[in-house]
Amino acid sequence: MRQPSRRARRVAAATVSLVVAAGAAACGPKDNDAKASGGDSTPREGGTLTVLNSEAQTDFDPARLYTSGGGNVPSLVFRTLTTRHRENGAAGAKVVPDLATDTGRPSENATVWTYTLKKGLKYEDGTPITSADIKYGIERSFAPELSGGAPYLRDWLVGAADYQGPYKDKKGLSAIGTPDSRTIVFHLNKPEGEFPYLATQTQFTPVPRSKDTGTKYEEHPLSSGPYKVVRNENDGEHLVLERNTYWSPATDAERKAYPDKVDVRSGLDSSVINQRLAASQGTDAAAVTTDTNLGPAELAKVTGDKELAARVGTGHFGYTDYIAFNPTVKPFDNAKVRQAISYAIDRSSVVNAAGGSALAEPATTFLPDQKSFGYTPYDHFPAGKTGNAAKAGELLKEAGYENGLTLTLTHSNSKDFETGPEIATAVQDALKKAGITVRLQGLEDNDYRDKIHSVKTEPGFFLAHWGADWPSGGPFLAPIFDGRQIVKDGANFNTGLLNDKSVNAEIDAINKLTDLDAAAERWGALDEKIGERALVVPLFHPVYKRLYGQDVKNIVISDWTGVLDISQVAVK
């Protein structure tokens, strides 16, 4: 939630990857016409699924992974209290039980959540999975040497802020109770109606204390899922998974686990991955990728080939690319200047710069256009498809800039089709029509992130993006617009430095709701309210296009991850 760059990398490595063939992008499916094209027969068990990836599956320890919904490759080995629903599109944005019998039973004020484990759960060695194991798995995620996972538990659990994990503090977290072997109870600092979403994170994976090997646990973590790790080379560059014979589909309604073996090979060039998937020769015929998209040039080639086009999965993940303003920097302290820029934006040219309409959809709302986020259509500063230069000019005159304005736009030098030179140039060209001269300041990626995420160095006008830890408006709006999340001496993501009591109060009120549909409506309304302030200019939502091998069947792409779910595919 706090770090889009880290989120992008973590979710990319385990769930959604932002690395693409010709740049970067990410998202999940609104519609998926690929399911029917995965083969002409019912999926069957057997065979080996090959996964060809750019990014290695590093830190293969449930404590260290930053995943949503349990991850993609990790979800084959690690089960959690809850997980994502493994269905196409919007149906896949729902949270469902996994190890637990339900998605959690909240107290009246949603500060206490109770879960009961299903009967018959076992590890790969045949020993039973207990509530104490889940408690210990969570506690070890607090150990400094196992850092990297989502930060929510440290913030949400009572007395957890300074906890250093079981290696230093063997007393454990009193906020987590285990009254018996199948019951686990969480005590929270404040109401959190979305706790069931959090319980999909891999930190909720059971780990028996007796089998914990600390930093070496990632080499052979004890499986609670349908597959176990039999090989882990070069820190996740080559993973080999085979069936966990003690996994029972009777306890797992989500994972199909058709293949006998899953062979994950990483460190490959993205263009090579797409070439191998297109050719589908040998083992590549039964191959997929969980982190490599088709770029604009590759997509154009694929679209012209009916056989290849039939092997492209389309996905939409909760993600927004946008312009950010720092209203403490002149002239962005003037709302009319921000509004003028909002009117001047030519979203058609921005979408073309992002790879075209097949890879990007224009956005006028900060929240992604998916029901689970509470998407509420609005366009406070209607620019049309090509920008409204006349209206922008009027506002500039009202702001005292009748002779135009010169600004500096900070962007990344990465060829990522999100925050890079292509998008920056499209913005520059659009604003020129409105009398705004834009100078481009391109920075190397690390320098760019350091600059825009520091209150001390944040520029007034820059490109940014944000992705959700789970499909809800909460992890989308709160980090960017909750004034209490402004970080003055660390990584800050409230770029508009908004600290409005009414906004903060509404975030708290929505967090108390355990009816997630009702919460979604409130998130959408809050998005519309905040949008009036013109603190950001939404540009587009990425679309994901990914090839898969000709022998791969049962393609499922949910709006939770936006990518092919390897727990569902078959290769025979």
Secondary structure as UniProt FT lines:
FT   HELIX           4..14
FT   STRAND          19..20
FT   TURN            33..34
FT   HELIX           35..38
FT   STRAND          48..52
FT   TURN            62..64
FT   TURN            69..70
FT   HELIX           74..76
FT   STRAND          82..84
FT   HELIX           90..93
FT   STRAND          95..97
FT   STRAND          105..106
FT   TURN            108..109
FT   STRAND          112..117
FT   TURN            119..120
FT   TURN            124..125
FT   HELIX           131..140
FT   TURN            141..142
FT   HELIX           144..146
FT   HELIX           152..156
FT   TURN            158..159
FT   TURN            161..162
FT   TURN            166..168
FT   TURN            170..171
FT   TURN            174..175
FT   STRAND          176..180
FT   TURN            181..182
FT   STRAND          183..188
FT   TURN            193..194
FT   HELIX           195..198
FT   TURN            199..200
FT   HELIX           202..204
FT   HELIX           209..211
FT   HELIX           214..219
FT   STRAND          227..233
FT   TURN            234..237
FT   STRAND          238..243
FT   TURN            245..246
FT   HELIX           249..251
FT   STRAND          261..265
FT   HELIX           270..279
FT   HELIX           282..286
FT   STRAND          287..288
FT   HELIX           296..303
FT   HELIX           306..309
FT   TURN            310..311
FT   STRAND          312..315
FT   STRAND          319..325
FT   TURN            327..328
FT   TURN            330..333
FT   HELIX           335..344
FT   HELIX           347..353
FT   TURN            354..355
FT   TURN            357..359
FT   STRAND          360..362
FT   HELIX           371..373
FT   TURN            384..386
FT   HELIX           389..398
FT   TURN            399..400
FT   TURN            402..403
FT   STRAND          405..412
FT   HELIX           421..432
FT   TURN            433..435
FT   STRAND          436..443
FT   HELIX           445..452
FT   TURN            455..457
FT   STRAND          461..467
FT   HELIX           474..481
FT   HELIX           483..485
FT   TURN            495..496
FT   HELIX           501..511
FT   HELIX           516..531
FT   TURN            532..533
FT   STRAND          536..542
FT   STRAND          544..547
FT   TURN            550..551
FT   STRAND          557..558
FT   TURN            559..561
FT   TURN            566..568
//
